[in-house]
Amino acid sequence: MKNYLDLIPIAAKVNKKQSRMTRICIILAVFLVTAIFGMADMEMRSQQIREINEGGNWHVLFSGLDEQTAAMIAARPEVRLSGWYDYLDEKQEYTLAGKSVQAVGLDKEVWESVFPGKITEGVYPAGEKEVALTKNAKGGLGINLGDTILLEHSGSQPIRLSVVGFVEGTSKLLKEDGNALVFATEGFRSSFPQAEGAKHYIVQLSHYCNMQKVIADITKHYQLAEQQVLQNGNLLGVLGQSNNSYLLGLYGIAGILFSVVLLAGVLMIAGSLNSNVMQRTEFFGLLRCLGATPKQVMRFVRREGLQWCKTAIPLGVGLGTVSVWVLCGILKVLSPGYFSELPAWGISGIGILSGIAVGIITVLLAARSPAKKAARVSPLAAVSGNASAVQPIPRAAHTALFPIETALGLHHATASKKNFLLMVGSFSLSIILFLTFSAMVDFMHHAVRPLKPWTPDLSIVSMDNTPSVAGSLQEAFRAQEKVKRVYGRMFAYDVPAKAKEQERVIDLVSYEEQQFAWAQDSLIEGSLEGAVQKQDQVWIVYNPASPLQVGDRLTLSVGGASPEVRVAGVLSISPFTGREGVDTVICSETTFRKLTGARDYTILDLQLSPKATDEDVQEIRSLAGSDVRFSDQRAGNREARGAFYSMALFIYGFLAVILLITVFNIINSVAMSVAARMKQYGAMRAIGMSDRQLIRMVKAEAMTYSSVGSGVGCIVGMYLHQLVFEKMITAHWGDPWQLPLSELGLILVIVMITSLLAVRGPAQHIRRMSIVDTISAR
């Protein structure tokens, strides 16, 4: 041995059991950060996939450029891909078979790299009069590959085109039953020579550049007006390249959470290292006897912690990476269509680097206090065997208020201010971290709404939004094998009404029995009993600007008559979006027909079985006919479901990890506290203290830490929860902050129960040891 630091591997083997808990703490801290940032990375990737699927993989769109300027922009080193992207604005309305269509023109390379739509049949158009259609036009308009179509416009001659391919449509187009035509750039310009304002230049930038700076530089250098530059704000936001103040606020919240996680790891490891050093006080005293300086002892403790990192950090990173793989696998199973592009064995560089950095930083920060404590050990005290018995006792335990064992437990907990603050901080930080991050659950339910039970897969909608969809279609759809459920609604828009001597305007909507059953969960006032049978009852959707309340009488003006109905209940939400100044009123089908005289439906919604195919959907479309609007919402539902699953797994997974860390930290802290006082317990047993009294003493000590820690954690946690809630939710949606009683109760119950159960292991260990072994324990 040439250096005193060479003792570290030897000491690690001798004190393997004593250092086990410290190594586990390091592993868990690294695992926590790796899993958090790995899941966050995968969540950002899934959000990027979502934004690319919805709007395309482009970053900025320039309009009004000439060929020379476009070529100079394309030559910039920050530009990864660029090309012309032409499209008609809404004013230039063209129709195909009587239906409005959109038209875009771009080259094949740009289409394949920027837009998610794939060629499902045929080839990409190349000639001037060649075009590809979205595949819903094949069934909806009866167009096949190789057909010649006429694109019509009221102010010009029809354009004759040849269909050479079909492409996937976006969820928005499918929902609106819209169709789109895709041209090559030259084909678009030859077909629409008069559309000068249709020329745009689309640019995809490198992910490694400052996109905002590059866009600003291009705008300034080529003297472009603000209206000539259009950014893909949603995609730039999830890439962290947006100036959006709301998104910047989210990144600020992420920084706060990272700091809290780092502090929690430091306190957890510091507590473990502190107990480890206290148990080996004599060892460090002997080092001093052999000539080691205080500075060398401090370096020894820090180097020992880093030695443990050699095995603990790879294990923590490995466990965190595996957990990310498991979560990604779950996402691909839950929503295979949406997460098909998410890597099953993805490696998160951010997660791994964050885990390694936190592991090293936390150990170095956590080792400072124990290292100083080890350096202050007196060589004489260590040699005499009194290294752990020289602490001054400023006051005795208060035995007047509590039994002796309880009083001693309270005294042990508060005797050392530094240790007490460390333990309380460790307990409270777990609560603070849980309460702070639990605000993300509310954010998730606001930002990504899960699918409601009434969400349809397909909708058959009246062309003019009147009750004109034949009721006989309902039975025809029910007869289809792959149709799970069919339910319809009748609408009467802008119906004049009078309530409380005030003139109102309402949208009257009919529900059938199944929809009333779904509405039961959203009933906030009144009752739904007899909703189908009673013909003079209606229900309103909550509107803060409306004076209508349960029990009010509402007089309608329908078809020259003035029927009167009574408000029987208030619903918090409904399947349709309300309009400003218009109340949404719901009634039974019988009541609607009695009031309006209508017999048919405005909309028929269909829910399909999981085994339904595109062929089944095409058959349903054929049954619906051509005089209705066919809305296919399956793609949009997959996107909404996938977005919710990804965020839910990330948030609830993180909360579960925090709870796991909380439980382990409490168990570890109690075990370390008992191990550090083992000689004292042996002496107490020697003078007559029973095992039961000893266990009560340890339990009182543990409950002191947890009670004070819970109080501090709740106070600080509530403040941070409110701060996060107001920045992420109130600022965006306006919801006021409320005390999170359920989250608060959950974490407090877990802390208290774990604190009581954590005593069992050390208690059994004390019982198994003889008094002599307990006194001589090291």
C-alpha positions in Angstrom: 0.0 0.0 0.0 1.6 3.3 -1.2 -1.2 5.7 -0.2 -3.8 5.9 2.5 -6.5 6.1 -0.1 -5.6 2.5 -1.0 -7.4 1.5 2.2 -10.7 2.4 0.5 -11.2 -0.9 -1.4 -10.2 -2.9 1.8 -12.5 -0.9 4.0 -15.3 -1.4 1.4 -15.0 -5.2 1.7 -14.8 -5.1 5.5 -17.7 -2.7 5.9 -19.8 -4.1 3.0 -22.9 -4.5 5.2 -22.6 -1.0 6.7 -22.2 0.6 3.3 -25.0 -1.4 1.6 -27.7 1.1 2.5 -25.6 4.1 1.3 -25.1 2.3 -2.0 -28.8 1.6 -2.3 -29.5 5.3 -1.7 -27.1 6.3 -4.5 -28.7 3.7 -6.8 -32.2 5.0 -6.1 -31.2 8.6 -6.5 -29.7 7.8 -9.9 -32.6 5.6 -10.8 -35.1 8.3 -9.9 -33.4 11.0 -12.1 -32.7 8.6 -15.0 -36.3 7.4 -15.0 -37.7 10.9 -14.6 -35.7 12.4 -17.4 -35.9 9.3 -19.6 -39.7 9.3 -19.3 -39.7 13.0 -19.9 -37.6 12.5 -23.0 -39.9 9.8 -24.3 -42.9 12.0 -23.6 -41.3 14.8 -25.6 -40.6 12.3 -28.4 -44.2 11.2 -28.4 -45.4 14.8 -28.4 -43.1 15.5 -31.3 -44.6 12.5 -33.2 -48.0 13.8 -32.4 -47.2 17.3 -33.7 -45.5 15.9 -36.8 -48.5 13.6 -37.5 -50.9 16.5 -37.1 -49.1 19.4 -38.8 -45.9 18.1 -40.5 -42.2 18.1 -39.7 -41.4 21.6 -40.6 -40.3 24.6 -38.6 -40.9 27.8 -40.6 -42.8 28.7 -43.7 -41.9 31.8 -45.8 -44.2 33.4 -48.4 -43.5 35.9 -51.2 -40.0 34.7 -51.9 -38.3 34.6 -55.3 -36.3 31.7 -56.6 -32.9 33.4 -55.8 -33.8 34.2 -52.2 -35.2 30.6 -51.7 -31.9 29.2 -53.1 -29.8 31.3 -50.7 -31.9 30.2 -47.7 -31.5 26.6 -48.8 -27.7 27.0 -48.9 -27.5 28.0 -45.2 -25.8 25.4 -43.0 -28.6 25.4 -40.4 -31.2 24.4 -43.1 -31.6 20.6 -43.1 -34.3 20.4 -45.8 -36.3 23.0 -47.8 -38.6 23.2 -50.8 -41.6 24.8 -52.3 -45.0 24.2 -50.7 -47.9 25.7 -52.6 -51.5 25.6 -51.4 -54.8 27.4 -52.2 -56.3 29.6 -49.5 -59.9 29.2 -48.3 -61.2 31.9 -50.7 -60.1 29.9 -53.8 -62.8 27.2 -53.3 -62.6 24.3 -55.7 -65.0 21.4 -55.6 -64.8 17.7 -56.6 -68.0 15.9 -57.2 -69.8 18.7 -55.5 -67.7 18.6 -52.3 -65.1 21.2 -51.3 -61.5 20.1 -51.6 -58.1 21.4 -50.6 -55.1 21.4 -53.0 -51.4 21.4 -52.2 -48.3 21.1 -54.4 -44.9 20.0 -53.3 -42.1 17.7 -54.6 -41.9 14.1 -53.5 -38.7 14.6 -51.4 -40.4 17.4 -49.3 -43.6 15.3 -49.0 -41.8 12.2 -47.7 -39.6 14.2 -45.3 -42.0 16.8 -44.0 -45.5 15.3 -44.0 -46.6 12.0 -42.3 -49.1 11.0 -45.1 -47.9 7.9 -46.9 -48.8 6.6 -50.3 -51.3 3.9 -49.6 -51.9 3.0 -53.2 -50.3 3.9 -56.5 -47.5 6.4 -56.9 -46.7 10.0 -56.0 -47.7 12.4 -58.8 -45.0 13.6 -61.2 -46.7 14.8 -64.4 -48.5 18.1 -64.8 -52.0 16.7 -64.8 -51.4 13.9 -62.2 -52.7 14.0 -58.7 -53.0 11.9 -55.6 -56.1 12.0 -53.4 -56.6 11.4 -49.7 -57.9 7.8 -49.4 -61.3 8.7 -47.9 -62.2 10.1 -51.4 -61.9 6.5 -52.7 -65.0 5.4 -50.8 -66.7 8.7 -50.2 -66.6 9.9 -53.8 -66.3 6.5 -55.6 -63.0 7.4 -57.2 -60.5 4.7 -58.1 -56.9 4.6 -59.2 -56.5 5.6 -62.9 -59.8 7.6 -63.0 -60.0 11.0 -64.5 -61.6 13.6 -62.3 -62.9 17.2 -62.8 -61.8 19.9 -60.4 -64.4 22.7 -60.7 -64.4 26.4 -59.8 -67.2 28.9 -60.3 -64.9 31.4 -62.0 -62.9 29.2 -64.3 -63.0 26.2 -66.6 -62.9 22.7 -65.0 -59.5 21.1 -64.6 -59.2 17.6 -65.8 -56.8 15.4 -63.7 -55.6 11.8 -63.6 -55.6 10.0 -60.3 -52.3 8.2 -59.9 -52.3 7.5 -56.1 -54.0 7.7 -52.8 -52.4 9.1 -49.6 -53.4 8.9 -45.9 -55.6 11.8 -44.7 -55.1 13.8 -41.5 -57.4 13.2 -38.5 -58.9 16.7 -39.1 -59.8 15.9 -42.7 -61.3 12.5 -41.8 -63.4 14.1 -39.0 -64.7 16.8 -41.3 -65.2 14.4 -44.2 -62.8 16.6 -46.2 -60.7 15.7 -49.2 -57.3 16.9 -50.4 -55.4 16.7 -53.7 -51.7 16.4 -53.8 -49.8 17.7 -56.8 -46.1 17.8 -57.7 -44.9 21.5 -57.6 -44.9 22.0 -61.4 -48.3 20.2 -61.7 -49.8 22.5 -59.1 -48.5 25.7 -60.8 -49.6 24.6 -64.2 -53.1 23.8 -63.0 -53.5 27.0 -61.0 -51.4 29.6 -62.8 -53.5 32.5 -61.4 -52.8 31.5 -57.8 -49.7 33.7 -57.3 -50.2 34.0 -53.5 -50.1 30.2 -53.2 -46.3 29.9 -53.4 -44.6 29.3 -50.1 -41.2 28.0 -49.1 -41.1 25.4 -46.3 -38.0 25.0 -44.2 -36.8 22.2 -41.8 -33.9 23.4 -39.6 -31.2 21.4 -37.8 -32.2 20.4 -34.3 -28.7 21.5 -33.1 -29.1 25.2 -34.0 -30.9 28.0 -32.2 -34.0 28.0 -34.4 -35.4 31.3 -33.2 -32.1 33.0 -33.9 -31.8 31.6 -37.4 -35.4 32.6 -38.2 -34.8 36.1 -36.9 -31.6 36.3 -38.9 -33.3 35.2 -42.2 -36.2 37.6 -41.6 -33.8 40.5 -41.0 -31.3 39.7 -43.7 -33.9 39.4 -46.5 -36.1 42.2 -45.1 -39.2 40.0 -44.8 -42.4 41.3 -43.2 -43.8 39.7 -40.1 -46.8 38.3 -42.2 -44.3 36.6 -44.5 -43.0 34.3 -41.8 -45.1 31.5 -40.3 -43.6 29.3 -37.5 -44.8 25.8 -36.6 -45.2 27.0 -33.0 -46.5 23.7 -31.6 -43.6 21.7 -32.9 -41.0 24.3 -31.9 -42.6 24.3 -28.5 -42.0 20.6 -27.8 -38.5 20.9 -29.3 -37.7 23.6 -26.7 -37.2 26.2 -29.5 -40.2 28.4 -28.9 -40.4 31.9 -27.4 -43.9 31.1 -26.1 -44.1 32.4 -22.5 -46.4 29.6 -21.4 -43.9 26.9 -22.7 -41.0 28.8 -21.1 -43.0 28.7 -17.8 -43.2 24.9 -18.2 -39.5 24.6 -18.6 -39.1 26.8 -15.5 -41.3 24.4 -13.6 -39.2 21.5 -14.8 -36.1 23.2 -13.5 -37.7 23.6 -10.1 -38.6 19.9 -10.0 -35.1 19.0 -11.0 -33.7 21.1 -8.1 -36.1 19.5 -5.6 -35.2 16.0 -6.8 -31.5 16.9 -6.5 -32.0 18.2 -3.0 -34.0 15.1 -2.0 -31.1 12.9 -3.2 -28.5 14.9 -1.4 -30.4 14.7 1.9 -31.1 11.0 1.5 -27.5 10.1 0.7 -26.2 12.6 3.3 -28.3 10.9 6.0 -27.0 7.5 5.1 -23.4 8.7 4.9 -23.7 10.5 8.2 -24.9 7.3 9.9 -22.1 5.3 8.2 -19.5 7.7 9.4 -20.9 7.7 13.0 -20.6 3.9 13.1 -17.0 4.0 12.0 -15.8 6.9 14.2 -13.1 4.7 15.8 -11.7 3.8 12.3 -11.3 7.5 11.4 -9.7 8.2 14.8 -7.2 5.4 14.1 -6.4 7.0 10.8 -5.7 10.2 12.7 -3.4 8.2 15.0 -1.4 6.9 12.0 -0.8 10.5 10.9 -3.7 11.3 8.6 -4.6 15.0 8.6 -8.2 16.2 8.9 -8.0 17.2 5.2 -6.9 13.7 4.3 -9.7 12.2 6.3 -12.2 14.4 4.4 -10.7 13.4 1.1 -10.9 9.7 2.2 -14.7 10.0 2.9 -15.4 11.8 -0.4 -13.3 9.3 -2.4 -15.0 6.4 -0.6 -18.4 7.8 -1.7 -17.1 8.1 -5.3 -15.9 4.5 -5.1 -19.4 3.4 -4.3 -20.6 5.3 -7.4 -18.6 3.0 -9.6 -21.1 0.3 -9.1 -24.2 2.2 -7.9 -24.4 4.7 -10.8 -24.4 2.0 -13.6 -27.0 0.0 -11.7 -29.2 3.1 -11.2 -28.8 4.1 -14.8 -29.6 0.6 -15.9 -32.7 0.3 -13.8 -33.9 3.7 -15.0 -33.3 2.8 -18.6 -35.2 -0.5 -18.2 -38.1 1.3 -16.6 -38.3 3.6 -19.6 -38.2 0.6 -21.9 -41.1 -0.9 -20.0 -43.1 2.3 -20.1 -42.5 2.6 -23.9 -43.6 -1.0 -24.3 -46.8 -0.3 -22.4 -47.5 2.7 -24.6 -47.0 0.7 -27.8 -49.5 -1.9 -26.5 -52.1 0.6 -25.3 -52.0 2.7 -28.4 -50.1 0.8 -31.2 -51.2 3.2 -34.0 -50.2 6.3 -32.2 -46.9 5.1 -30.8 -45.8 2.9 -33.7 -42.8 5.2 -34.3 -41.7 5.4 -30.6 -38.5 3.4 -30.2 -39.1 0.2 -28.1 -35.5 0.1 -26.9 -34.8 3.8 -27.0 -31.8 5.2 -25.2 -32.3 8.5 -23.6 -29.1 10.4 -23.6 -30.6 13.2 -21.4 -31.8 10.6 -18.9 -28.4 8.8 -18.7 -26.3 11.9 -18.4 -28.7 13.4 -15.9 -28.5 10.3 -13.8 -24.7 10.1 -13.9 -24.4 13.9 -13.1 -26.9 13.7 -10.2 -25.2 10.6 -8.8 -21.8 12.2 -8.7 -23.0 15.7 -7.6 -25.2 14.3 -4.8 -22.4 12.1 -3.4 -20.0 15.0 -3.4 -22.5 17.4 -1.8 -23.8 14.8 0.7 -20.2 13.8 1.7 -19.3 17.3 2.8 -20.9 17.2 6.3 -20.0 13.6 7.2 -16.4 14.2 5.9 -16.0 17.2 8.2 -17.4 15.2 11.1 -15.0 12.3 10.5 -12.1 14.8 10.3 -13.0 16.2 13.7 -12.7 12.8 15.5 -10.1 12.9 18.3 -7.4 10.2 18.0 -7.3 9.8 21.8 -11.1 9.3 22.1 -11.0 6.8 19.2 -8.2 4.7 20.7 -9.9 4.7 24.2 -13.1 3.3 22.7 -15.2 6.4 23.7 -15.5 7.9 20.2 -19.2 7.7 20.2 -19.9 8.7 23.8 -18.4 12.2 24.1 -21.4 14.2 22.9 -22.5 16.7 25.5 -26.0 16.4 26.9 -27.4 19.9 27.5 -30.7 18.7 29.0 -32.3 15.6 30.3 -35.3 13.9 28.7 -38.7 15.2 29.8 -40.2 12.3 31.7 -42.9 14.3 33.4 -45.2 14.4 30.3 -44.4 11.1 28.7 -43.3 7.6 29.8 -39.6 7.1 30.0 -39.2 5.2 26.8 -41.3 7.8 24.8 -39.4 10.7 26.4 -36.1 9.1 25.5 -37.2 8.6 21.9 -38.1 12.3 21.6 -34.9 13.2 23.3 -32.8 11.1 20.9 -34.6 12.6 17.9 -33.9 16.2 19.0 -30.6 15.9 20.8 -28.4 16.7 17.7 -29.8 19.7 15.9 -27.9 19.0 12.7 -29.1 15.4 12.6 -32.6 16.4 13.5 -32.7 19.0 10.7 -31.2 16.5 8.3 -33.8 13.9 9.1 -36.7 16.3 9.1 -35.5 17.8 5.8 -35.2 14.3 4.3 -38.8 13.4 5.4 -40.3 16.7 4.3 -38.6 16.8 0.9 -40.4 13.6 -0.1 -43.7 15.2 0.8 -42.7 18.4 -1.0 -41.7 16.6 -4.1 -44.9 14.5 -4.2 -47.2 17.5 -3.6 -45.4 19.7 -6.1 -45.5 17.1 -8.9 -49.1 16.1 -8.1 -50.1 19.4 -9.8 -49.1 17.8 -13.0 -52.1 15.5 -12.7 -54.5 18.5 -13.0 -52.4 19.8 -15.8 -52.7 16.5 -17.7 -56.5 16.5 -17.4 -56.7 20.0 -18.7 -54.1 19.8 -21.5 -54.9 16.3 -22.8 -58.5 15.3 -22.2 -59.1 11.5 -22.2 -61.9 10.1 -24.3 -65.3 10.2 -22.8 -67.7 7.2 -22.9 -69.9 9.0 -25.4 -67.0 9.6 -27.9 -67.9 8.1 -31.3 -65.7 6.4 -33.9 -68.0 7.5 -36.8 -70.6 10.2 -37.1 -73.3 10.6 -39.8 -74.2 14.3 -39.9 -76.9 16.2 -41.6 -75.6 18.4 -44.5 -77.5 21.4 -43.3 -77.5 20.6 -39.5 -81.2 20.0 -39.4 -83.1 16.8 -38.3 -82.8 15.2 -41.7 -80.8 12.0 -41.1 -83.4 9.1 -41.5 -84.1 7.3 -38.3 -84.2 4.0 -40.3 -80.4 4.3 -40.7 -80.1 3.6 -37.0 -81.5 0.1 -37.3 -79.5 -0.5 -40.5 -76.3 0.4 -38.6 -77.2 -1.7 -35.6 -77.5 -4.7 -37.9 -73.8 -4.4 -38.8 -71.6 -7.0 -37.0 -68.8 -4.6 -36.2 -71.0 -1.8 -34.9 -71.0 -1.9 -31.1 -73.4 1.0 -30.4 -75.5 3.5 -32.3 -77.1 6.6 -30.7 -78.6 9.7 -32.2 -79.3 13.3 -31.3 -81.7 15.9 -32.8 -80.8 19.6 -32.7 -82.8 22.7 -32.9 -80.5 25.8 -33.0 -81.1 29.3 -31.9 -84.5 28.7 -30.3 -86.0 31.8 -28.7 -86.8 31.3 -25.0 -87.9 33.2 -22.0 -87.0 32.6 -18.3 -87.3 34.8 -15.3 -88.7 37.6 -17.5 -85.4 37.5 -19.5 -85.1 36.7 -23.2 -82.7 33.9 -23.9 -81.5 31.9 -26.9 -81.0 28.1 -26.6 -79.8 25.1 -28.5 -82.2 22.3 -27.9 -80.7 18.8 -28.0 -82.2 15.4 -27.6 -80.8 12.5 -25.6 -81.8 8.9 -25.6 -81.6 6.4 -22.7 -77.9 5.5 -23.1 -76.8 9.2 -23.3 -78.7 10.0 -20.1 -76.9 7.1 -18.4 -73.6 8.6 -19.4 -74.7 12.1 -18.3 -75.3 10.8 -14.7 -71.6 11.1 -13.9 -71.6 14.8 -14.9 -74.8 15.8 -13.0 -73.9 18.5 -10.5 -77.3 19.6 -9.5 -80.9 18.2 -9.7 -81.8 14.7 -10.8 -82.0 12.6 -14.0 -84.7 10.3 -12.6 -87.4 9.8 -15.2 -85.4 11.6 -17.8 -86.8 9.5 -20.7 -90.4 9.3 -19.5 -91.2 12.9 -18.3 -92.1 15.1 -21.2 -91.9 18.5 -19.5 -88.4 18.1 -18.1 -85.1 19.6 -19.5 -81.5 19.7 -18.4 -79.0 22.5 -19.0 -75.2 22.4 -19.4 -73.4 24.6 -16.9 -72.8 28.1 -18.1 -71.5 30.7 -15.6 -73.1 33.5 -17.6 -76.6 31.9 -17.6 -79.3 32.7 -15.0 -81.0 29.4 -15.4 -81.2 27.2 -12.3 -82.9 23.9 -11.3 -86.7 24.5 -10.9 -86.9 27.4 -13.4 -89.6 27.5 -15.9 -88.5 28.0 -19.5 -91.0 29.2 -22.2 -89.9 28.3 -25.8 -91.0 29.8 -29.1 -91.2 26.8 -31.5 -93.3 26.6 -34.6 -95.7 29.3 -33.5 -96.4 27.7 -30.2 -95.1 28.6 -26.7 -94.6 25.3 -24.8 -93.2 25.5 -21.2 -90.7 23.2 -19.7 -89.0 22.9 -16.3 -85.2 22.7 -15.6 -84.7 19.4 -13.7 -80.9 19.4 -13.5 -77.5 20.9 -14.4 -74.7 19.0 -16.2 -71.1 20.0 -15.9 -70.0 18.9 -19.4 -71.6 17.7 -22.7 -70.3 16.1 -25.9 -70.6 19.3 -27.8 -69.1 22.8 -27.5 -71.3 25.5 -26.4 -71.6 29.0 -28.0 -71.3 32.3 -26.3 -74.6 33.8 -25.3 -76.5 30.5 -26.1 -77.7 28.0 -23.5 -77.5 24.3 -24.2 -80.7 22.6 -23.2 -81.1 18.8 -23.2 -84.3 16.8 -23.3 -85.5 13.4 -24.1 -86.3 12.3 -27.7 -90.0 12.2 -26.9 -90.0 15.7 -25.5 -88.0 17.0 -28.5 -90.5 15.5 -31.0 -93.4 16.9 -29.0 -91.8 20.4 -28.9 -90.5 20.6 -32.5 -92.5 18.0 -34.5 -89.2 16.6 -35.9 -88.8 12.9 -36.4 -85.4 12.3 -37.8 -81.9 12.9 -36.4 -79.4 15.6 -36.9 -76.5 13.3 -36.1 -76.0 9.6 -35.6 -72.9 8.5 -33.7 -71.5 5.0 -34.0 -69.0 3.2 -31.8 -67.2 0.3 -33.4 -65.8 -3.0 -32.1 -62.0 -3.2 -31.8 -61.9 -5.6 -34.7 -63.6 -3.2 -37.2 -61.6 -2.7 -40.4 -61.5 0.0 -43.1 -63.6 -2.3 -45.2 -66.3 -2.3 -42.5 -66.1 1.5 -42.3 -66.5 1.7 -46.1 -69.6 -0.5 -45.9 -71.1 1.8 -43.3 -70.3 4.8 -45.5 -72.1 3.1 -48.4 -75.2 2.5 -46.1 -75.2 6.2 -45.1 -75.5 7.4 -48.6 -74.1 10.5 -50.3 -76.6 13.1 -49.0 -75.0 13.2 -45.5 -71.6 14.2 -44.1 -69.5 11.2 -43.0 -67.1 12.0 -40.1 -64.4 9.4 -39.4 -63.0 10.2 -35.9 -60.9 7.1 -35.4 -57.6 8.8 -36.1 -58.3 11.7 -33.9 -59.4 9.3 -31.1 -56.1 7.4 -31.4 -54.2 10.6 -31.1 -56.1 11.8 -28.1 -55.9 8.4 -26.4 -52.2 8.1 -27.2 -51.4 11.6 -25.9 -53.2 10.9 -22.7 -51.6 7.5 -22.1 -48.1 8.9 -22.7 -48.6 11.8 -20.2 -50.4 9.6 -17.7 -47.7 7.0 -17.6 -45.1 9.7 -17.2 -46.9 11.5 -14.4 -48.2 8.6 -12.5 -45.0 6.7 -13.0 -43.1 9.6 -11.5 -45.5 9.8 -8.5 -45.1 6.1 -7.9 -41.3 6.4 -7.9 -41.5 9.3 -5.4 -43.7 7.2 -3.1 -41.2 4.4 -3.4 -38.3 6.7 -2.6 -40.4 8.1 0.4 -40.9 4.6 1.8 -37.3 3.5 1.3 -36.0 6.8 2.7 -38.0 6.4 5.9 -37.0 2.8 6.4 -33.4 3.6 5.7 -33.4 6.6 8.0 -34.9 4.6 11.0 -32.5 1.7 10.4 -29.5 4.0 10.3 -30.6 5.9 13.4 -30.9 2.6 15.3 -27.6 1.3 14.0 -25.8 4.5 15.1 -27.1 4.1 18.7 -26.7 0.4 19.1 -24.3 0.7 22.0 -26.7 3.0 23.8 -29.5 0.5 23.4 -27.2 -2.3 24.7 -26.4 -0.2 27.8 -30.1 0.5 28.3 -30.9 -3.2 28.1 -28.1 -3.9 30.6 -29.7 -1.6 33.2 -33.1 -3.2 32.8 -35.0 -1.7 29.9 -37.2 -4.3 28.3 -37.4 -5.0 24.6 -40.9 -3.6 24.4 -39.8 -0.3 26.0 -36.8 -0.2 23.6 -39.1 -0.6 20.6 -41.4 2.1 21.9 -38.4 4.4 22.3 -37.4 3.8 18.7 -41.0 4.2 17.5 -41.3 7.5 19.3 -38.0 8.7 17.7 -39.3 7.7 14.2 -42.7 9.4 14.8 -41.0 12.6 15.9 -39.1 12.8 12.6 -42.2 11.9 10.5 -44.5 14.3 12.4 -42.2 17.4 12.2 -41.1 16.4 8.7 -44.8 16.1 7.6 -45.6 19.5 9.0 -42.8 21.2 7.2 -43.4 19.2 4.1 -47.1 20.1 4.0 -46.5 23.8 4.5 -43.8 24.1 1.8 -45.5 21.6 -0.4 -48.8 23.4 -0.4 -47.0 26.7 -1.4 -45.1 25.0 -4.3 -48.3 23.1 -5.4 -50.1 26.4 -5.6 -47.2 28.1 -7.5 -47.0 25.3 -10.0 -50.8 25.1 -10.4 -51.2 28.8 -11.0 -48.4 28.9 -13.5 -49.4 25.9 -15.5 -53.2 25.8 -15.1 -54.7 29.0 -13.8 -52.6 31.1 -16.2 -53.8 29.1 -19.1 -57.3 27.9 -18.3 -58.4 30.2 -15.4 -59.2 27.4 -12.9 -58.6 28.6 -9.3 -56.3 26.7 -7.0 -57.9 24.4 -4.5 -56.3 22.5 -1.5 -55.3 19.1 -2.8 -56.9 17.1 0.1 -56.7 13.7 -1.5 -53.0 14.0 -2.4 -52.2 15.4 1.0 -54.1 12.6 2.8 -52.4 9.9 0.7 -48.8 11.1 1.3 -49.4 11.7 5.0 -50.9 8.2 5.5 -48.0 6.6 3.7 -45.5 8.5 5.7 -47.1 7.7 9.1 -47.7 4.0 8.3 -44.2 3.6 6.9 -42.7 5.2 9.9 -44.5 2.8 12.2 -43.6 -0.3 10.1 -40.0 0.8 9.7 -39.4 0.1 13.3 -40.1 -3.7 12.9 -36.8 -4.6 11.2 -34.5 -2.8 13.7 -36.6 -4.1 16.6 -36.2 -7.7 15.5 -32.5 -7.1 15.0 -32.2 -5.8 18.5 -34.1 -8.7 20.0 -31.9 -11.3 18.3 -28.7 -9.7 19.7 -27.4 -10.4 23.2 -26.7 -7.5 25.5 -22.9 -8.1 25.2 -23.1 -8.1 21.3 -25.2 -5.0 21.3 -22.8 -3.0 23.5 -19.8 -4.1 21.4 -21.5 -3.5 18.0 -19.6 -1.5 15.5 
